[in-house]
Amino acid sequence: MGKSPQDVLRQIKDENIELIDLKFTDLHGKWQHLTVTSDMVDEEAFLSGLAFDGSSIRGWKAINESDMAMVPDSATAWIDPFYRHKTLSLICSIQEPRSGEPYERCPRALAQKALAYLSSTGLADTAFFGPEPEFFLFDDVRYDSSEGGCAYSVDTIEAPWNSGRIEEGGNLAYKIQLKEGYFPVSPNDTAQDIRSEMLLLMGQLGIPIEKHHHEVAGASQHELGMKFAELIQAADNVMTYKYVVRNIAKKYGKTATFMPKPVFNDNGTGMHVHQSLWKGGQPLFFGEGTYANLSQTARWYIGGILKHAPSFLAFTNPSTNSYKRLVPGFEAPVNLVYSQGNRSAAVRIPLTGPSPKAKRLEFRSGDALANPYLAFSAMMMAGIDGIKNQIDPGEGVDVDLFELPEEQLSKIDTVPSSLNGALEALNSDKGYLTEGGVFTEDFINNWIEIKYEEVQQLRQRPHPYEFSMYYDA
């Protein structure tokens, strides 16, 4: 169990903590924060929150209705390791200060509604999620976009394109080739100590940690492994993970990105998400002697995931860049089928041994730009819809989908090829999300409007490669 409000207040007093940092997640999945003096946080603050102006947060309140309240969760308390002055950090949900109701555009409050809906169905009372965010570390990043030009450049000492570069002290080679980053040792892997520091710090902040390693992409791609947790805690952990990764990277003179496809012609960055439902302390996804030992409940959950994936990808893959990763040939799962161990399927059933408690599914198509509160909630709502309506996922597919002949592959449904396609799917398939008032019509329409503007911004701009193809055509 996490700390109670009384525990936090006692810690503030005993350790003479003068500053409290209140962090909350905006629609896009970025942390925002406000630092207050400790005398502003009392027991009432954990119930009614602390007032602030929400009009300048992207996609939130209009200026004429901007009063909002941050309600800290005492279970999320830790001393922020990146501040010079001792500061206690608390993750918050947002509520309406006048009504005391959760703010419907707050991602964390929405996830709380999703869990309440899960309990109300009687199908389960606990949802476990195990996210696996990946990221790139670069030594230098530059980008620019204006009326007269557009360019970007990313660079890392590990990258294969630097094998002929003149480097201070001499080029020692040891570059990692495209798609050969899984798992070389030092000196090819240059980030061992950085990842170790990231992982151990995450553990000190309360995240259950497991491992770390270099990922497949040669251009300095990495992953830190953490254990599963209940939905909201798992989403909190993702936010802390990103915070730690970015700040430790900066400490070492590097920069981290969770963009799905920052490097052409190499593997992109995903966020595979393991998930399972439990009821009364018992797992619901294990079935003895069936395909992959899946229960009927698990099969229906998978049916909901596969049916609704085109629409919830608007939350799990929420950027135009996301769909540059979702292409065949780079290990990105684009085919809407499930399999026991086949990593080319959108839903994989990991090999877990005989323990019913370990039985789970893994949705592999999502990426780490997702707002975790929205992504986890949307996937769970799809799974619940599958159980309620007994949606049959069909048979498991155990062949390598990347090697299937085109004639067979054409019969398999795939994820949308663009953010616009996912937004269109969301607009036409959203009933499962609005069950129980979890995702409101206002929330979904606002999301589509915000994301469609991103689509339009990209549509309007010439792409540098178009000059290669068309300038002198």
C-alpha positions in Angstrom: 0.0 0.0 0.0 1.1 3.6 -0.7 1.3 6.4 1.7 -1.8 7.8 3.2 -2.4 11.6 3.4 -1.4 11.5 7.1 1.8 9.7 6.2 2.7 12.4 3.6 1.9 15.2 6.0 4.0 13.5 8.7 6.9 13.1 6.2 6.6 16.8 5.3 6.9 17.8 9.0 9.5 15.3 10.0 11.8 16.0 7.1 11.2 19.8 7.2 10.1 19.8 3.5 9.3 23.3 2.3 8.2 22.7 -1.3 5.6 20.4 -2.8 5.6 19.7 -6.6 2.1 18.9 -7.9 2.3 17.1 -11.3 -0.6 16.3 -13.6 -0.9 14.9 -17.1 -2.3 16.9 -19.9 -4.3 15.5 -22.9 -1.2 14.8 -24.9 0.4 12.7 -22.1 2.9 15.3 -20.9 3.4 16.2 -17.3 2.7 19.8 -16.2 3.5 21.0 -12.7 3.0 23.6 -10.1 5.2 24.0 -7.0 3.7 25.2 -3.8 4.9 25.8 -0.3 4.2 23.0 2.1 1.8 25.0 4.2 -0.7 24.9 1.3 -1.0 21.1 1.6 -3.2 19.8 4.4 -5.7 17.0 4.7 -8.4 18.9 3.0 -6.1 19.3 -0.1 -6.2 15.6 -0.6 -10.0 15.8 -0.8 -10.8 19.1 -2.5 -7.5 19.8 -4.2 -5.6 23.0 -4.8 -7.1 25.6 -7.2 -5.3 26.6 -10.4 -6.1 28.2 -13.8 -6.6 25.5 -16.4 -7.3 27.8 -19.4 -3.7 27.6 -20.8 -3.5 23.8 -20.8 -3.9 22.6 -24.4 -7.4 21.2 -25.1 -8.7 22.1 -21.7 -10.9 24.8 -20.2 -11.9 28.1 -22.0 -10.8 31.3 -20.3 -14.4 32.0 -19.0 -14.5 28.7 -17.1 -10.9 28.1 -16.2 -11.0 27.4 -12.4 -9.9 23.9 -11.7 -8.4 21.9 -8.8 -5.5 19.5 -8.6 -6.2 16.6 -6.2 -2.9 15.0 -5.1 -2.7 11.2 -4.7 -0.8 10.5 -1.5 0.3 7.1 -2.7 2.4 8.7 -5.4 4.7 10.7 -3.1 8.4 10.7 -3.6 11.3 13.2 -3.2 12.0 14.6 -6.7 15.6 13.6 -7.5 16.2 16.4 -10.0 15.5 19.5 -7.9 18.3 21.3 -6.0 15.9 22.1 -3.1 14.3 19.2 -1.3 10.9 18.9 -2.9 8.1 16.3 -2.4 6.4 15.3 -5.7 2.8 14.3 -5.8 0.8 13.1 -8.9 -2.6 14.7 -9.2 -6.0 14.2 -10.8 -8.1 17.2 -11.8 -11.6 17.9 -10.6 -14.2 20.6 -11.0 -13.8 22.9 -7.9 -17.5 23.8 -7.7 -19.1 20.4 -8.2 -16.2 18.3 -6.8 -16.7 16.0 -9.8 -13.7 14.6 -11.8 -12.9 16.9 -14.8 -13.9 14.9 -17.8 -10.9 15.9 -19.9 -8.4 14.9 -17.2 -6.8 11.6 -18.4 -6.1 10.3 -14.9 -9.7 11.1 -13.8 -10.9 9.3 -16.9 -8.9 6.2 -16.0 -10.5 6.3 -12.5 -13.9 6.3 -14.2 -12.8 3.3 -16.4 -12.0 1.3 -13.3 -15.3 2.2 -11.7 -17.1 1.0 -14.8 -15.1 -2.2 -14.8 -16.3 -2.9 -11.2 -19.9 -1.9 -12.1 -20.0 -4.6 -14.8 -19.4 -7.4 -12.3 -17.0 -9.0 -14.9 -13.8 -8.2 -12.9 -12.6 -5.9 -10.2 -8.9 -5.4 -11.1 -7.1 -4.7 -14.3 -3.3 -5.3 -14.5 -1.2 -3.6 -17.1 2.5 -4.2 -17.9 3.8 -1.5 -20.3 7.1 -1.7 -22.1 8.1 1.8 -23.4 11.1 2.0 -25.6 13.1 5.2 -26.5 16.1 6.5 -28.4 19.1 8.4 -27.0 20.8 10.9 -29.2 23.8 13.1 -28.8 22.6 15.9 -31.1 19.1 16.7 -32.4 18.2 19.6 -34.7 15.0 20.4 -36.5 13.4 23.4 -38.2 10.2 24.1 -40.2 9.4 27.3 -41.8 7.8 28.7 -45.0 11.1 28.4 -46.9 12.5 25.2 -45.6 12.2 22.1 -43.5 14.9 19.8 -42.1 15.8 17.5 -39.2 19.0 15.8 -38.0 19.5 13.2 -35.3 22.9 11.8 -34.3 24.4 9.4 -31.9 27.9 8.0 -31.5 26.5 4.4 -31.9 24.8 5.1 -35.3 26.0 3.1 -38.4 26.1 6.3 -40.5 29.0 7.5 -38.3 31.4 4.7 -39.3 33.4 7.1 -41.5 33.1 10.3 -39.3 36.1 12.1 -38.0 35.8 12.0 -34.2 37.9 13.5 -31.5 40.6 11.1 -30.5 39.9 9.0 -33.5 36.9 7.0 -34.7 37.1 3.7 -32.8 34.4 2.1 -35.0 32.2 -0.2 -32.8 29.1 1.3 -34.5 25.9 -0.7 -34.3 24.4 -1.6 -37.7 20.8 -1.2 -38.7 18.5 -3.7 -36.8 21.5 -5.2 -35.0 21.1 -3.5 -31.6 19.6 -6.5 -29.8 21.8 -7.1 -27.5 25.4 -6.1 -28.1 27.8 -5.7 -25.2 30.2 -2.8 -24.6 32.0 -1.1 -26.4 29.2 -1.3 -29.0 26.6 -0.6 -26.4 27.6 2.8 -25.0 24.7 3.4 -22.6 25.0 0.6 -20.0 25.8 2.9 -17.1 23.1 5.4 -18.2 20.4 2.8 -18.3 21.5 1.3 -15.0 21.2 4.7 -13.4 17.8 5.2 -15.0 16.5 1.8 -13.8 17.8 2.0 -10.3 16.4 5.5 -9.8 13.0 4.3 -11.0 13.2 1.6 -8.4 14.0 4.2 -5.7 10.9 6.1 -6.7 8.7 3.1 -6.1 8.5 1.5 -9.6 8.8 -2.3 -9.5 11.8 -2.7 -11.8 13.1 -5.8 -13.7 15.8 -5.2 -16.3 17.3 -3.0 -19.0 18.9 -3.5 -22.4 19.7 -2.1 -25.8 16.9 -2.4 -28.3 16.9 -3.5 -31.9 17.6 -0.2 -33.7 21.3 0.4 -34.2 20.9 4.2 -33.6 20.9 3.9 -29.8 17.5 2.5 -29.0 16.8 1.3 -25.4 14.3 -0.2 -23.0 13.9 -0.3 -19.3 11.8 -3.1 -17.9 9.2 -2.7 -15.1 6.7 -5.1 -13.6 3.0 -4.9 -14.1 0.7 -2.9 -11.8 -2.9 -2.0 -11.5 -4.1 0.3 -14.3 -3.6 3.8 -12.8 -0.4 2.9 -11.0 0.9 1.4 -14.3 0.1 4.7 -16.1 1.7 6.7 -13.2 4.8 4.5 -13.6 5.0 5.3 -17.4 4.9 9.0 -16.6 7.7 8.6 -14.0 9.7 6.4 -16.4 9.6 9.1 -19.1 10.6 11.8 -16.5 13.5 9.8 -15.3 14.7 8.8 -18.8 14.7 12.4 -20.1 16.4 13.9 -17.0 19.1 11.3 -16.7 19.8 11.5 -20.4 20.2 15.3 -20.0 22.6 14.7 -17.1 24.8 12.7 -19.4 24.7 15.3 -22.2 22.2 13.3 -24.2 18.6 13.7 -25.3 15.9 11.1 -25.1 12.8 10.8 -27.4 9.8 8.5 -27.4 9.0 9.3 -31.0 8.0 6.1 -32.7 10.0 6.6 -35.8 12.8 9.2 -35.5 15.2 7.2 -37.7 14.5 6.2 -41.3 15.1 2.5 -42.4 15.6 1.2 -38.8 13.2 -0.2 -36.3 10.8 2.2 -34.6 9.9 2.6 -30.9 6.8 0.9 -29.5 5.1 0.4 -26.2 3.9 -3.2 -25.9 1.3 -3.5 -23.2 0.6 -6.7 -21.2 -2.9 -6.9 -19.7 -5.1 -9.1 -17.7 -8.3 -9.0 -15.6 -8.8 -10.4 -12.1 -11.8 -10.8 -9.8 -11.8 -11.6 -6.1 -8.1 -12.1 -6.2 -8.3 -14.7 -9.0 -7.0 -14.4 -12.5 -9.6 -14.6 -15.3 -7.5 -15.2 -18.4 -6.3 -18.8 -17.7 -8.0 -21.8 -19.3 -6.5 -25.3 -18.9 -5.9 -27.2 -22.1 -7.1 -24.6 -24.6 -5.1 -22.7 -27.3 -2.3 -20.9 -25.3 -4.2 -21.9 -22.1 -6.6 -19.0 -22.7 -9.9 -18.9 -20.9 -13.1 -18.1 -22.8 -13.1 -14.7 -21.0 -9.6 -14.0 -22.4 -10.7 -15.0 -25.9 -13.6 -12.6 -25.8 -11.4 -9.8 -24.4 -9.0 -10.4 -27.4 -12.1 -10.3 -29.7 -12.9 -6.9 -28.4 -9.3 -5.7 -28.8 -9.1 -6.9 -32.4 -12.5 -5.5 -33.3 -11.9 -2.1 -31.9 -8.2 -1.7 -32.5 -8.6 0.6 -35.6 -10.5 3.1 -33.4 -8.5 2.9 -30.2 -5.3 3.3 -32.1 -6.2 7.0 -32.1 -5.2 6.8 -28.4 -2.5 4.1 -28.4 -0.8 5.5 -31.6 -1.8 9.2 -31.3 0.7 10.9 -33.7 1.3 11.2 -37.4 4.7 9.8 -36.7 3.2 6.7 -35.2 2.2 5.3 -38.5 5.6 5.6 -40.0 6.5 2.8 -37.6 3.4 0.7 -38.4 4.8 -0.6 -41.7 5.8 -4.2 -42.7 9.5 -5.2 -42.4 10.5 -3.5 -39.2 8.9 -5.9 -36.6 5.9 -3.6 -36.1 2.8 -5.7 -35.7 0.2 -4.4 -38.2 -2.0 -7.5 -38.6 -5.1 -7.8 -36.4 -4.7 -11.4 -35.2 -3.5 -13.1 -32.1 -0.9 -15.7 -31.6 0.9 -17.7 -28.9 4.4 -16.2 -29.1 4.3 -14.8 -32.7 5.6 -11.3 -32.4 4.3 -10.3 -35.8 0.7 -10.4 -34.5 -1.0 -7.4 -32.9 -1.9 -9.5 -29.9 0.6 -12.0 -28.6 0.1 -14.5 -25.8 3.4 -14.7 -24.0 4.8 -18.0 -22.9 4.2 -17.9 -19.2 4.4 -21.5 -17.9 1.8 -23.3 -15.8 0.9 -20.5 -13.4 -2.7 -19.2 -14.0 -1.6 -15.9 -12.4 0.9 -15.2 -15.1 -1.6 -15.7 -18.0 -2.0 -12.4 -19.9 -2.1 -11.0 -23.4 0.2 -8.4 -25.0 -1.0 -5.7 -27.4 2.0 -4.9 -29.5 0.9 -2.2 -31.9 0.9 0.8 -29.6 3.8 3.2 -29.0 5.3 5.3 -26.2 3.8 8.6 -27.4 0.5 7.4 -26.1 -1.0 9.0 -23.0 -1.0 5.9 -20.8 -4.2 6.8 -18.9 -6.1 7.1 -22.2 -4.4 4.2 -23.9 -4.9 1.7 -21.1 -8.5 2.8 -20.5 -9.4 2.5 -24.2 -7.9 -1.0 -24.5 -9.7 -2.2 -21.4 -13.0 -0.7 -22.6 -12.5 -2.6 -25.9 -11.8 -5.8 -24.0 -14.8 -5.4 -21.7 -17.0 -4.9 -24.8 -15.6 -8.1 -26.2 -16.5 -10.0 -23.0 -20.0 -8.4 -22.8 -20.8 -9.2 -26.4 -18.9 -12.5 -26.6 -16.9 -11.4 -29.6 -15.1 -14.3 -31.1 -11.5 -13.5 -32.1 -11.2 -16.5 -34.5 -8.3 -18.9 -34.4 -4.8 -18.1 -33.3 -2.3 -17.5 -36.1 1.1 -19.0 -35.6 2.8 -18.5 -38.9 5.2 -15.6 -39.5 2.9 -12.9 -40.9 5.8 -11.0 -42.4 6.5 -14.0 -44.7 2.9 -14.8 -45.8 2.2 -14.7 -49.5 0.3 -11.6 -50.5 -2.8 -13.6 -51.4 -3.2 -14.9 -47.8 -2.1 -11.7 -46.2 -4.8 -9.7 -48.0 -7.4 -11.7 -46.1 -6.1 -10.4 -42.7 -7.4 -7.2 -41.3 -4.7 -4.6 -40.5 -4.4 -1.4 -38.4 -5.0 1.9 -40.1 -2.1 3.2 -42.1 -2.4 6.8 -40.9 -3.5 8.9 -37.9 -6.4 10.2 -40.1 -7.5 6.6 -40.7 -7.5 5.9 -36.9 -9.5 9.1 -36.3 -12.1 8.2 -38.9 -12.4 4.7 -37.2 -12.8 6.4 -33.8 -15.5 8.7 -35.1 -17.5 5.7 -36.4 -16.7 3.2 -33.6 -16.9 4.9 -30.2 -19.9 3.4 -28.5 -17.8 0.9 -26.5 -15.7 3.9 -25.1 -18.8 5.9 -24.0 -20.2 3.0 -21.9 -20.6 4.1 -18.3 -19.7 7.7 -19.3 -16.0 6.8 -19.3 -15.1 8.6 -22.5 -17.7 11.3 -23.1 -18.8 12.5 -26.5 -17.2 15.8 -25.7 -13.9 14.1 -24.8 -13.8 12.1 -28.0 -14.9 15.0 -30.3 -12.3 17.3 -28.7 -9.6 14.6 -29.2 -10.5 14.1 -32.8 -10.5 17.9 -33.4 -7.0 18.3 -31.8 -5.5 15.4 -33.6 -7.1 16.2 -36.9 -5.3 19.6 -36.7 -2.0 17.7 -36.4 -2.9 15.8 -39.6 -3.7 19.0 -41.4 -0.5 20.6 -40.3 1.5 17.8 -41.9 -0.6 17.7 -45.0 0.0 21.3 -45.7 3.8 21.1 -45.7 6.1 19.9 -48.5 8.3 17.0 -47.4 12.0 17.1 -48.0 12.0 13.8 -49.8 9.4 15.2 -52.3 12.2 17.4 -53.6 14.2 14.3 -54.3 11.3 12.7 -56.1 9.7 15.6 -57.9 11.8 18.8 -58.1 13.1 18.2 -61.6 10.3 15.8 -62.8 
